[in-house]
Amino acid sequence: MAKTLRVVGKAIIPKGIREKMYKYYAKLGKEEPPYERFGAYFYISTIITLIIYLLLIYPSVRTNSVRLLIGTISGWIITHLLLIFLLGLGEYVITDFKIYNRIKTIERYLPDYLELVAANLKGGMTLEQAMWNSIRPEFKVLGEEMGIVAKRVMTGEDIARALKSFAEKYKSPLLMRTFEIFIGELATGGEIASILEKIVGNLRSTKEMREEMVASTISYTIFISLIVMFIAPTLFALSYQLISIISKVSRSVASTITHGTPVTGFFKISTTGVDVEAYKGFSILSIIIVALISSLIISVIQKGTIKDGLKYIPFFISISLLTYLLLLSLLGSIFGGLGL
């Protein structure tokens, strides 16, 4: 089964895209793209397309042979392509997030690794030996990558080329700047240990500055979080209760007037207005959108990128919706007890 999925997954991806995907998935430490998963996506999308066709498309076009032919072809193709696009988009988002986490892990342990390399160089080791002996299990992804670099250098590859290839693999500005300085010092034949110590000092000072910037913006983060999780749901819940009360009162007054004396003049009572249940659906959708955008804004404030905000999205949405539903129940009980 796995072999069949791999063949199908490889067949549905154009050759030009496959070559780019090899480089992309190499950032996850994989030798090739997960063709088995792509094949599974194809079969899943085909099954879902068949279900949609039988339940939605076929009943609406079966009355006419021409409509049946055109509806079947166009409906099947559009639905299938849309499902494949959505599955592919999900795969890309998840993979890109994993790559981002790997880059952050590498950047986190880079100063410690370079500090060990500098210490080993001062201890009399060659650069290749210092790089190899500085690898530690706690460095995780960085240890794996530097192990690959060290092996390539030991097998005869130029060290500058190996380091440049590693930096360009992840497209991280921090990695590229760090190893550009490193490679430049290698080319000039300077003191490698001292330049590594300076790089480590700069990396750590940069990290401290980022932490200070995050600490200075904590008030904004708290303010946005309170709005998303408590204030916005409270306002929507109060609005829902207000609309519900106005709707009940208008119906009651309209019913009284209908069975009594009609009102003449400038004012007329109408029972038409905002659909209470439609407003409830609108408010839930609005809360989800506000929570989504706010989590990304907080991520930009704290980390400088929206990718870190993806992990906040489920938390903000769940807390906001829970607050909204609890307040709906609480306010409904309070106003219901008052006879409103």
C-alpha positions as a printed Julia matrix, in Angstrom:
340×3 Matrix{Float64}:
   0.0    0.0     0.0
   2.77   2.43    0.93
   4.51   1.72   -2.38
   1.31   2.43   -4.33
   0.76   5.69   -2.45
   4.35   6.71   -3.16
   4.01   6.02   -6.89
   0.72   7.95   -7.07
   2.07  10.83   -4.99
   5.14  11.14   -7.18
   3.12  10.89  -10.4
   0.72  13.75   -9.59
   3.54  16.23   -8.89
   5.29  17.78  -11.93
   9.0   17.11  -12.27
   9.96  20.78  -11.96
   8.1   21.1    -8.68
   9.58  17.84   -7.36
  13.09  19.27   -7.69
  12.15  22.29   -5.59
  10.4   20.11   -3.05
  13.59  18.11   -2.44
  15.31  21.32   -1.27
  12.27  22.38    0.72
  11.88  19.12    2.66
  15.64  18.93    3.19
  15.07  21.71    5.72
  13.17  19.14    7.77
  16.08  16.73    7.57
  14.3   14.52    5.02
  16.02  13.04    2.01
  12.91  13.33   -0.18
   9.34  14.7    -0.02
   6.66  12.51    1.64
   5.22  11.09   -1.56
   3.18   8.52    0.4
   1.29  11.34    2.1
   0.7   13.1    -1.23
  -0.74   9.88   -2.63
  -3.02   9.6     0.4
  -4.17  13.18   -0.18
  -5.09  12.27   -3.76
  -7.21   9.28   -2.71
  -8.85  11.22    0.15
  -9.77  14.1    -2.19
 -11.14  11.61   -4.74
 -13.39   9.94   -2.14
 -14.65  13.28   -0.8
 -15.28  14.5    -4.37
 -17.32  11.37   -5.09
 -19.42  11.92   -1.95
 -20.03  15.59   -2.82
 -20.93  14.65   -6.39
 -23.46  12.01   -5.34
 -25.07  14.12   -2.62
 -25.0   17.63   -4.11
 -24.07  17.78   -7.79
 -25.78  14.74   -9.32
 -29.29  15.39   -7.89
 -29.28  18.9    -9.4
 -28.15  17.91  -12.93
 -29.66  14.46  -13.5
 -32.88  15.79  -15.06
 -31.15  16.73  -18.32
 -28.52  14.76  -20.21
 -26.59  17.86  -21.34
 -26.64  19.33  -17.84
 -25.61  15.94  -16.48
 -22.58  15.77  -18.79
 -21.44  19.36  -18.25
 -22.24  19.34  -14.52
 -20.45  16.04  -13.96
 -17.25  17.08  -15.75
 -17.05  20.64  -14.43
 -18.29  19.78  -10.95
 -15.9   16.87  -10.54
 -12.85  18.76  -11.84
 -13.51  21.93   -9.82
 -14.32  20.06   -6.6
 -11.33  17.73   -6.92
  -8.88  20.53   -7.7
 -10.25  22.63   -4.83
  -9.85  19.78   -2.35
  -6.32  19.04   -3.57
  -5.48  22.74   -3.22
  -6.82  22.86    0.35
  -4.94  19.71    1.36
  -1.77  21.03   -0.28
  -2.18  24.36    1.49
  -2.55  22.58    4.81
   0.56  20.51    4.1
   2.52  23.66    3.23
   1.43  25.56    6.35
   2.26  22.65    8.68
   5.61  21.97    6.98
   6.58  25.64    6.95
   5.77  25.88   10.67
   7.96  22.83   11.38
  10.82  24.37    9.39
  10.4   27.62   11.3
  10.66  25.76   14.61
  13.83  24.01   13.4
  15.37  27.36   12.47
  14.5   28.79   15.88
  16.07  25.75   17.58
  19.25  26.19   15.55
  19.44  29.91   16.37
  18.83  29.2    20.08
  21.8   26.84   20.43
  24.16  28.5    17.93
  25.99  30.72   20.5
  26.66  27.73   22.8
  27.97  25.66   19.9
  30.26  28.4    18.58
  31.56  29.01   22.11
  32.57  25.35   22.37
  34.23  25.51   18.95
  36.25  28.55   20.07
  37.27  26.78   23.28
  38.39  23.68   21.36
  40.39  25.81   18.93
  42.18  27.44   21.84
  42.83  23.94   23.16
  44.91  23.15   20.06
  42.39  21.33   17.84
  42.05  21.96   14.13
  38.85  23.65   12.98
  37.41  20.37   11.66
  38.15  18.58   14.93
  36.8   21.51   16.97
  33.54  21.5    15.02
  33.1   17.75   15.39
  33.97  17.61   19.1
  31.67  20.54   19.92
  28.54  18.64   18.9
  26.31  17.8    21.87
  22.99  15.91   22.04
  21.34  18.89   23.73
  21.94  20.99   20.59
  19.28  18.87   18.82
  18.8   20.05   15.21
  21.95  22.17   15.24
  23.98  19.15   16.38
  22.61  17.08   13.5
  23.32  19.78   10.92
  26.81  20.56   12.17
  27.54  16.84   12.23
  26.67  16.75    8.51
  28.88  19.8     7.87
  31.79  18.28    9.82
  31.53  14.99    7.91
  31.51  16.81    4.57
  34.61  18.76    5.57
  36.4   15.59    6.76
  35.68  13.9     3.45
  37.5   16.66    1.56
  34.92  19.37    0.89
  35.97  22.97    1.41
  34.87  24.17    4.85
  33.72  27.56    3.56
  31.53  25.89    0.95
  30.04  23.47    3.5
  29.22  26.27    5.95
  27.74  28.47    3.21
  25.59  25.57    2.01
  24.29  25.04    5.54
  23.45  28.75    6.02
  21.7   29.02    2.63
  19.72  25.84    3.28
  17.58  27.51    5.96
  17.56  31.09    4.62
  17.86  32.46    8.14
  19.25  36.04    8.25
  20.94  35.3    11.57
  22.67  32.17   10.27
  23.69  33.8     7.0
  25.19  36.87    8.7
  27.0   34.74   11.28
  28.59  32.39    8.78
  29.41  35.17    6.31
  31.6   36.7     9.02
  33.01  33.26    9.85
  33.78  32.44    6.2
  35.26  35.91    5.62
  37.64  35.42    8.54
  38.63  32.02    7.18
  39.48  33.58    3.8
  41.69  36.25    5.38
  43.44  33.74    7.63
  42.57  35.61   10.83
  42.3   34.31   14.37
  39.21  32.08   14.22
  38.82  31.58   17.98
  38.73  35.29   18.77
  36.26  36.11   15.98
  34.0   33.27   17.16
  34.01  34.71   20.67
  33.02  38.11   19.27
  30.22  36.5    17.25
  28.97  34.69   20.36
  29.0   37.95   22.3
  27.03  39.73   19.56
  24.49  36.9    19.33
  23.86  36.93   23.07
  23.59  40.72   23.24
  21.1   40.6    20.36
  19.07  37.99   22.24
  19.07  40.14   25.39
  17.89  43.18   23.39
  15.01  41.14   21.94
  13.99  39.98   25.41
  14.03  43.6    26.63
  11.85  44.64   23.68
   9.36  41.86   24.47
   9.28  42.92   28.12
   8.62  46.54   27.12
   5.61  45.52   25.04
   4.05  43.16   27.59
   1.4   45.78   28.48
   0.18  45.81   24.86
   0.04  42.02   24.84
  -2.02  41.93   28.05
  -4.38  44.64   26.75
  -5.01  42.83   23.45
  -5.47  39.5    25.25
  -8.08  40.97   27.61
  -9.99  42.48   24.69
 -10.0   39.21   22.76
 -10.78  36.78   25.56
 -13.14  38.81   27.77
 -14.18  42.28   26.58
 -15.25  41.41   23.03
 -17.23  38.29   24.07
 -18.92  40.33   26.83
 -19.99  43.05   24.4
 -21.3   40.52   21.89
 -23.22  38.67   24.64
 -24.78  41.92   25.9
 -25.69  42.9    22.33
 -27.33  39.53   21.82
 -29.43  39.95   24.96
 -30.37  43.52   23.98
 -31.5   42.41   20.52
 -33.41  39.5    22.03
 -35.23  41.79   24.53
 -36.08  44.39   21.86
 -37.38  41.64   19.59
 -39.61  40.22   22.35
 -40.91  43.65   23.36
 -41.68  44.64   19.75
 -43.57  41.4    19.16
 -45.53  41.86   22.39
 -46.47  45.48   21.58
 -47.34  44.62   17.98
 -49.55  41.77   19.18
 -51.33  44.07   21.66
 -51.97  46.71   19.0
 -53.22  44.1    16.54
 -55.91  42.98   18.99
 -56.7   46.5    20.17
 -56.87  49.96   18.71
 -54.54  50.59   15.75
 -51.94  53.32   16.17
 -52.0   56.27   13.81
 -49.45  59.01   13.46
 -45.74  59.1    12.98
 -44.86  55.91   14.9
 -45.57  52.36   13.86
 -44.57  49.16   15.62
 -43.08  46.46   13.42
 -42.09  42.92   14.36
 -39.47  42.71   11.62
 -35.88  43.29   12.63
 -32.61  41.52   13.32
 -32.76  37.74   13.39
 -31.51  36.82   16.88
 -30.07  33.46   15.86
 -28.42  35.0    12.79
 -26.79  37.57   15.05
 -25.55  34.78   17.31
 -23.86  33.11   14.35
 -22.42  36.45   13.24
 -21.04  37.14   16.72
 -19.39  33.71   16.94
 -17.77  34.23   13.53
 -16.63  37.72   14.54
 -15.09  36.43   17.77
 -13.16  33.76   15.85
 -11.85  36.33   13.36
 -10.88  38.78   16.12
  -9.08  36.01   18.04
  -7.25  34.89   14.89
  -6.04  38.36   13.96
  -5.17  39.28   17.54
  -3.02  36.18   18.02
  -1.04  37.15   14.92
  -0.68  40.75   16.12
   0.63  39.55   19.49
   3.09  37.3    17.69
   4.38  40.23   15.62
   4.74  42.38   18.74
   6.62  39.71   20.69
   8.56  37.8    18.03
   8.52  39.99   14.95
   6.81  37.33   12.82
   3.29  35.94   12.46
   4.48  32.31   12.4
   4.87  32.23   16.16
   1.24  33.27   16.47
  -0.1   30.03   15.0
   0.27  28.25   18.34
  -1.8   30.95   20.08
  -4.79  30.66   17.73
  -6.5   27.58   19.31
  -6.04  29.02   22.82
  -7.47  32.45   22.0
 -10.4   31.06   20.01
 -11.36  28.46   22.63
 -11.17  30.9    25.58
 -13.07  33.62   23.67
 -15.87  31.28   22.6
 -16.09  29.72   26.05
 -16.4   33.18   27.63
 -19.07  34.17   25.1
 -21.17  31.03   25.61
 -20.92  31.22   29.4
 -21.99  34.87   29.37
 -24.89  34.07   27.04
 -26.11  31.46   29.49
 -25.54  33.68   32.53
 -27.18  36.78   31.05
 -30.02  34.68   29.67
 -30.71  33.36   33.17
 -30.54  36.86   34.7
 -32.85  38.55   32.2
 -35.1   35.51   32.05
 -35.56  35.72   35.8
 -36.58  39.36   35.38
 -39.22  38.34   32.89
 -37.44  39.91   29.89
